[in-house]
Amino acid sequence: MTEAEWLICNDPSPMLSYLHGKLSGRKQRLFAIACCRRIWSIFSNYYARICVELAERLVEGEPVDRDLAEECLDKCDTVQNRDYFRNERLLNMHTWSRLAAQKCLRGETSSLEPYMRCHLYVTEAVIRSKHPDGYTELDKSIVEEEKLAQVLLVRDLFANPFRPVAFDPRWRTSDSVGVARGIYQHRAFDRMPILADALMDAGCDDTAILDHCRGLGPHVRGCWVVDLVLGKE
């Protein structure tokens, strides 16, 4: 993939494939979590939501109740028969969302496959939420819309890999770190412009950083600017 292709790409799959080997396990899981949180209203299943929340705890390095995790994974493993799974028309939006949540929690940091599957399952859940009877030609616009939304998540999490930013440690002042920590902990992404101001006060003049903070977003946990300020990988 070239930079020109990256900038115009409207499908997350080739972007993630290009990034494979360049991503931390944390970032991969955060992308899966962000995709799942996009369809939070579809997660009517208690265990699916817990899967996503437990995945977030793993990202933060917090202890996770393994028995609870296994119970949730088992409850979300609604498709036991491979022949049934191949007949996608039989899977409703709740099944697809549970499968996405399962991948989100079960994914191994050494492999991209679970996270690739997760965002594909999210897309299928969105399709079934609008057309329960299955995919039709009319669903192409729904698929493209969801892919674009996921591309925006990729851009927020990973920035432009062809133009890496050299972050000056002197920009990590008490003010900028404090704002970034509040954004991260509380998902207060409406404060991103405030972070831009704090970084400017610290001497930051990098247009990529400042423009990202002041852009339309969306922003999620793992936003590359917030991560830079907090020193997260």
Residue pairs with C-beta under 8 A, 6 or more apart in sequence:
1 9
1 14
1 15
1 18
2 162
3 160
3 162
3 163
5 14
6 15
6 18
6 160
6 161
6 162
7 160
9 15
9 151
10 144
10 147
10 148
10 151
11 147
11 151
12 119
12 147
12 150
12 151
12 153
12 154
13 116
13 119
13 120
15 151
15 154
15 158
16 31
16 112
16 115
16 116
16 119
16 154
17 112
17 116
18 161
19 154
19 158
19 161
20 112
22 161
23 112
23 158
24 109
24 233
25 108
25 109
25 110
26 59
26 109
26 222
26 232
26 233
27 157
27 158
27 222
27 233
28 107
28 109
28 112
28 115
29 55
29 58
29 59
29 104
29 107
29 109
29 115
30 59
30 157
30 220
30 221
30 222
31 115
31 119
31 153
31 154
31 157
31 222
32 55
32 100
32 103
32 104
32 107
32 114
32 115
32 118
32 119
33 52
33 55
33 56
33 59
33 104
33 220
33 221
34 153
34 157
34 220
34 221
34 222
35 100
35 104
35 118
35 119
35 122
35 150
35 153
36 43
36 52
36 97
36 100
36 101
36 104
36 118
36 122
37 52
37 220
38 122
38 149
38 150
38 153
39 97
39 100
39 122
39 125
39 126
39 129
40 49
42 93
42 94
42 97
42 125
42 126
42 129
43 49
43 52
43 97
43 101
44 94
45 75
45 76
45 94
45 97
45 98
45 101
47 71
47 72
47 75
47 76
47 98
47 101
48 72
48 76
48 97
48 98
48 100
48 101
48 102
49 101
50 68
50 72
51 69
51 72
51 73
51 76
51 101
51 102
51 104
51 105
52 101
52 104
52 105
54 64
54 65
54 68
54 69
54 72
54 105
55 104
55 105
55 107
56 221
57 63
57 64
58 64
58 105
59 221
69 105
72 105
73 102
73 105
73 106
75 98
76 98
76 99
76 101
76 102
77 102
78 95
78 98
78 99
79 85
79 91
79 95
79 99
84 90
85 91
88 124
88 134
88 135
89 133
89 134
89 135
91 124
91 128
92 128
92 132
93 124
93 125
93 126
93 127
93 128
93 129
93 132
94 125
96 121
96 122
96 124
96 125
96 128
97 121
97 122
97 125
99 117
99 121
100 118
100 119
100 121
100 122
100 125
103 114
103 115
103 117
103 118
103 121
104 114
104 118
106 114
107 114
107 115
107 118
108 114
119 150
122 146
122 150
123 143
123 146
123 147
123 150
126 142
126 146
127 135
127 139
127 142
127 143
127 146
128 134
130 139
130 142
131 138
131 139
131 142
149 218
152 217
152 218
153 218
153 220
156 212
156 217
156 218
156 219
156 220
156 222
156 223
156 224
157 220
157 222
157 223
157 224
158 224
159 165
159 208
159 212
159 224
159 225
160 208
163 208
165 206
165 208
165 209
165 224
165 228
166 206
167 206
167 209
167 228
167 229
168 203
168 204
170 202
170 203
171 199
171 202
171 203
171 204
171 229
172 202
172 229
172 231
173 198
173 201
173 202
175 198
175 201
175 202
176 195
176 198
176 199
176 201
176 202
176 229
177 229
177 230
178 198
179 191
179 194
179 195
179 198
180 195
180 225
180 226
180 229
180 230
181 230
182 188
182 191
183 189
183 191
183 192
183 195
183 219
183 223
183 226
184 221
184 226
184 230
187 220
187 221
189 217
189 218
189 219
189 220
189 223
192 213
192 214
192 217
192 219
192 223
192 225
193 213
193 214
195 213
195 225
195 226
195 229
196 209
196 210
196 213
196 214
199 209
199 210
199 213
199 229
200 210
204 210
209 225
209 228
212 223
212 224
212 225
213 225
219 226
222 232
226 232
227 233
